[in-house]
Structure formats: C-alpha cells, structure tokens
C-alpha cells in the first residue's frame, strides 16, 4: 500500500499489504474479519448456550446477617471481609462546586489495589484472535457473559480466598511467555468506587495455548457483532477492548501524505467501509479537520480540573447521613440512588464453589450516550468533563449523557443537558442502541441503555463549558492516557469501526 | 520551507518561512533569538541588579513562638495559618514496597488547592517575548530570582491575606484578554508536598501591556542563557518553561517525509544547530529511531504503577515518629532529612509588606541529573519511574538521579544507581552543570546541582527495571500529560535546544 505512488487497491489486496508490508498490529484486520477458522458465530452461540447449561448457579438475595465471612465492623459499621482484603463498603462525605448539590454523604466501595483485566491474543494464519471466556458473575442479569481471558484482583492472584489461581494468569505476569500490546491503568466508575483502577491488558502469545472448557477464540469482528446483543459482552471485556489501538503508526503516516479528498475517493477506502462506519474511520484517522487541536482540548481539561473542586472525607459507614440500613438493604432515604444488598451464590465453575457477598443494586435502567455530528465533514463526539466523588483525577471524560439510576425518568426540569435528544431520538439518528450491564461482581442487575446518535451537521446546540466536540482519533489519544471514564470507554468499545 | 520539493534554505530564510508560511507557534524562533529590541542581556543584568537594590528585604530565622498568624493547633500540633487557608504542615505515615525502607513517618506540606504559575507572552515584530518578573521569595538563597509573570495560589487571588491582588492575573482568568498556549496541571515535589499541583500556563496577549517596575520582556533565547547562571531563574519559571511546545505539528509533518540522513545533510539543519544542541533537536523530532515506541513506554509505566504500592495515612504532626520539635526546628532524629523552620520577612515589593512563615530547610545540596547517550544515532535520556509519598499518581518520571538532601554524600554502598557517574563525570561528558534552587516560598536555601551527562554511545549500563531510555520528543509527549516530576521538568527547561 503506497498512496503516494497513486496505486489504488481493493480490499483483499489491502488486507494482504496491511499485514505483510507494514508493521501492522493486526487489530484492524481482525475487526474486518468475521470468518473464524475455529467456529462460525452460529456455532459459537450454541457453544455459549452449552456453557450456560454446564454451569449450575443459584444467586439469591439474603439478609446481611446471613453473610459468611463478611460483617459490619463494630466501631465503624463498615461492611468488610474477615481477611481484611477484597473490597470494603465504607462512607464518604463529599463537598464540591460541581453540579446542583454541593454536599452529601454516601457509601462507597473501597478497594485500593490494582487488578488485572486481560485478554490473550494470538495470530492464526495471519489473523488475530482473542481468547474470550464464558464467565458467571452473580450480579449479571443473565448470569453468564462473554468476558476477558482473565479478571484478577490482587486478592485473586495472591489467593486470599484460597480458591484456584485464575487460569491463564501466567501469560500476564511472566514476560517471557507473551508480548504486551496494551497495558493501561483505567478507572472504574467513580460514583461508586473510590479511586479504583485496573490494568487493562492485551498480550500476544506465540506458544500453543491450552483451551479450557469455558474459553474460545473469537475475531474482533465477531466480538463487535456480539456487542449488538443486549447484555452479552461484559463490562470488563468492553473496557479492555476500548483500548485496542486500531490505527498503526504506519497507516497514520501514509494517510497524512494524502488529502482527505483523495483518500475518500480511493478504491481502497470505498471498499473497506461505508455509511457511519466509513465516517468513523475518517474520524479516527483525520487529524487535519478536527474542531480543536488536541493541545487545546488538554488545556480545556486543565481548566475544568482547576475550576471544579472536590473534597472527600472518608467516614465510617455509620456516620453516612440520609442513608439507612435495614436487614436486607443499605439505601438512601429517597430510594433514588443505589442500594447495598447481600447475595448467596452457588456455582460450579467459579474459583470457589459457593460464597456470599455484598452487591450494589441500581433502582432502574440508566442511559449513557454519545451525541455525534459532522464538523468539517469529520464525525465529532460530544464529550463531557465531569466530576465524580471517587474519580482518580477530579474530572474524567464522560459520554455526552451518563445518567445512572432512574434520574432520566424524573421530571423534565431536572434532566441533564442533551438527555432530551436521546429520549426523543428519531430512528434515522440512532447509530447504536443496546442494553449493556455493569460489572456483575459488584453490581446486581445494573443495566444501562447505550446509545450513539448522529445529529445533522447543521444542528446547532448550546454547549455548556464542560462539554467539547472531539474526533474519534482524539478520543483514542485521550483514552490511552486514562482520561476516559468507564461509561465513555464502554461506548467506544461498541463502535463497529470498519 | 518545503523538504519535499528539495529546497534547501539558510537560517535566515528558515526563520522567515518558519514564522510566516506555516502556523508556527513562535517558541522555536524565540529560542533562536537572543537579540531583544527592548534590552540586551547586559542591560537586563544591570536592570536586574537595580531591582535587587530597589527592594529592601530582610529574612531571618525566628523561633516558632514568634510566628504571627501561624500556630501549632492544639489537638494535632499541626502547623497551620489562622485563616485556615494557605498550606499547613501535618504528618503522614507511609508504607510502600518501593525502595529500601518500607515504613516511615514524616511531616508534609498540605495545600490541596491548585495555583497558577503563568507567563504572559506577546509578539513584537514577529518575535515572541516573555514577560518575566524579578521576584523576591524569602527562601531564595539570593532572595530575588527571575520568575514567571504570575505565581498565584487560590488564597492569593481570593485575597485571604488581604494583600494586593497579583499583577497581571486578569490575563490568566479572563479569556477575552488572552489566548491560552499552554495550560497543564503539573505536580510539585512529592517528597514534601501532598498531591500538590499547579496550573502551568503560557498565555499570548495582543493588547498593549503595562510594564510594572519589576517586570521585563525577554526572548526565550535570553532566558536559556540565564539558565546557565546558578540560582538565577526560579523553580516556578523553570516548571512553566519546561512545558513549551517547541515543535509545531507542521515542522513534525515536514520532517516525517524526509529521511534522517537527508535531514542531517540539509543546509538548514547544519545552520541552525551543532554539537549537543543539534543532537537534541534530532531527539526532539525523530520518531523513527527511538529505542522503544511510546506505547511500550506507557505499558512500562503502567507496570511500574501496578507493581509499586503506596499507602498514605494522614496523621497529626504530634504522632510523627522519629521527628522532634525544638524551639526553632522540627527535625528528624538523624538530621539527614529536611527540617521545618520559621522565618520573619520584611520586603517592599511583596503583596504585603511584612510577614512570618514556616519554610523547609534541606541539610545540604542535592543532585539531579540526566544520563544521555545516543541509541540509533538519536540522543536518549535515561528516565526513572519513582514513587514519592506525596505523588499524585503513585509513580512519577524522575531524572536518572534525583537525590535531595545530603544523600549523595553518604557512603558509597547507599548511593542510588548511576550517582557515581555524575560524581566522577569527566569534563567531556558534561553537557550542562548549574546550581538551581527550589521554590523559595516553601524552601529555605534549598539547592540542587543540575547535570546532564552524555555517555559514549558504546557505554553499556545495567538498567534496573524502573529505568528506561527515551528520546526528547517522547519526554515532551509524557510531560504534556503530567507524567514528569518537578526535578525532571526543571532539567528539561534548562536544555538550550537550538
């Protein structure tokens, strides 16, 4: 592939060139590939159903006093595990100048250690495959979801709970056994986790890998298809997949020597994509027609971080005001926010076979969505700089709308900016709309509608100071440096890029 | 300037083209310019001396009980200001798996608010000038140093101390009056400040600016000269200047279409630089011959952040073990670390005319230095991932060596890696060597030798896992996203790039 010499090639040639001539990383090719030498998507679905049946599990809500190994600590009434490890639920007292409410108390999950969310990848006949897992989590609405190869807390791999060491963990720890392609610290949801971060890893393996019962190889193109199904791909997998660097430096450089017009008119480009997907690829690659240069976006983020203040005082759970504890629930007096419950779990394929644990329950569906529109002929996403109490760095980049808990159902005057556009979206604006659920190891049946809308390029919106239009390429650059929150990353992972 | 068409131009033409044809940001041209239409460097030095004489000041150490408005809080014995604002000195209890000592207590400066360190810039006849200030700080060894246009804490500009509002602050706050060129949150020294960050800003002004007594316009080329003088440019100015983006996107793109060989042989390049400076420019621009791609460096940083743990418990100053308070000092029992003292200040040009305050005193000179050497013909810097108790993000990028306090004088077996190379550096290896002092508003006569060494490209070193060779361009990319600590930024600001 060489644009400068004016050669125009078709899709097959492109794929060949792309993997052979340049130091291509294989992600783009895998995203273009739905053909899987191990199994079709139909066979995969049958296999996935069989895994569901093979693994018995019962999850039921229990009163707190039926929790085993978990208890309310005497002095603080914090909910803790007897090992002193795992997460604990304690309280925080928040004061901030961001948003309508300037002071409140709330429970929060405290788990300062950094876990690993990791996917193994391997090339077969030149195509990159991802080792995915059919994994149960007690809080998943459908119990089993497609998950990364490994989800390991430090407690997991230091084996505090005396269970089995997670399968495949060695490929993420032993540098001699894999090549690290992605290794990024990314945050969990700052409304409920206190400064929690995980390593999001993708490692490439060359040696033969044993495939255990609940695991299978999928191409990225297949996974993108599965992201169109409600609650199928779990949050951790979406978080890791959002970090995939689609555009190798080589492709970027080759693009820079062409004008956008020439690029759009090339056979190559016509063949690999069309419609919204085609627009996304332009938005990923084009650096010339962006609304604002990246440096200005970083300046804007600095201003937001400096303007908005957050003071967090850690307090005992017993001192959290406006929240109450019953036999089965810790809840806000208005019932508008999450509650803490306890569940008992029995399962066959989990590291240990039965356990009890606390989970967080949301009162209703949430909605997370990106508004997009073309600026200078390039699709831009409307990002939101927003402060959450548990955020690692004060302000994180959220999607245009992220309203958890029933807040989007309340009366119109309380609605956050732009929510109206999602609620009243016309079908021709909707580019993506699926239900996705939160991490089932911590959240009980917590689900959010994920939407991406495309507005007409002539649409004129009032943009509050904490919102900004950015290209997809800029989003990927910001994501790499951990500026995006989990909702924004989750939506990005759902984009069927090519 | 257009490499592709094969035109080769001289320095003057380059400068002309560079500012007129491309969207050049003016920083590089200013760095190349020592001619100042307002004053030569000689006249500036006379002016600077006159400012010293015009401003009387007396700084003397006093016992703590002579502090005015500062006192030891009853319950905690923390050292605080009666307004509840400004900084306070309290204690932390540290546990970590980084370094030889895994647990200790220490005093720390707590000042969670984000201040502004800002420089105004303006173009006169196409050349960018910087508005610098001759500013006194009580802890400066020579009292007055060249400082940014504005150093403002939030207490400053909300006027807690009832002094004057800092001059020129409006240009950093009112968006209608300037264009923001740099706005980055950067950290203070994490060994002594608890998660303290400041906005480092450079704003461009078009309107006429009144020049007050202690201010003057300098080119960046002149400031780079002044950075060769011991203790002349203050730490805040160095921090802001380290953020200067020398290479515009345009220059970068033009470079990418040339091979390194052609670039090196062009008249243009021969003219604008030579020797180490020439090598630095290559290291700033070249992305092809780097030791590791940036993605791999980010992966390595993630690994370091995941491996090294830091637990900080904030404790009352009275509970800090191994430290003692006398009438005039809070000090470690070994006297090897910093101590807290109190000073009384009288000055004419400060926001208020006399005051007392605590300062931190170091027991002796420190040493901060970068090892550099050519890899693939490109100068690389040996960076160090290091954990400090007050760091914002666990691990920050330090210079190769950063040993504050007398540690580099202790017996050889305790010396940090690579220190030996600096102590025994031969003159032909030394590319930069100057004494620079820490921020005189917090530190009393705290000075560090700043060194940059160039090793022979064949030099073979044992590189511990928390060290990495990176190019100057990569350093600038990491700096932009706030990965570099104050020592590393300070050294980078001293590089006379062109």
Interface residues (C-beta under 8 A of the other chain):
Chain A: X112 X113 X114 X116 X180 X182 X183 X184 X185 X199 X245 X249 X253 X256 X257 X293 X295 X296 X298 X299 X302 X303 X305 X306 X309 X311 X392 X393 X480 X481
Chain B: X112 X113 X114 X116 X180 X182 X183 X184 X185 X199 X245 X249 X253 X256 X257 X287 X293 X295 X296 X298 X299 X302 X303 X305 X306 X309 X311 X392 X393 X480 X481
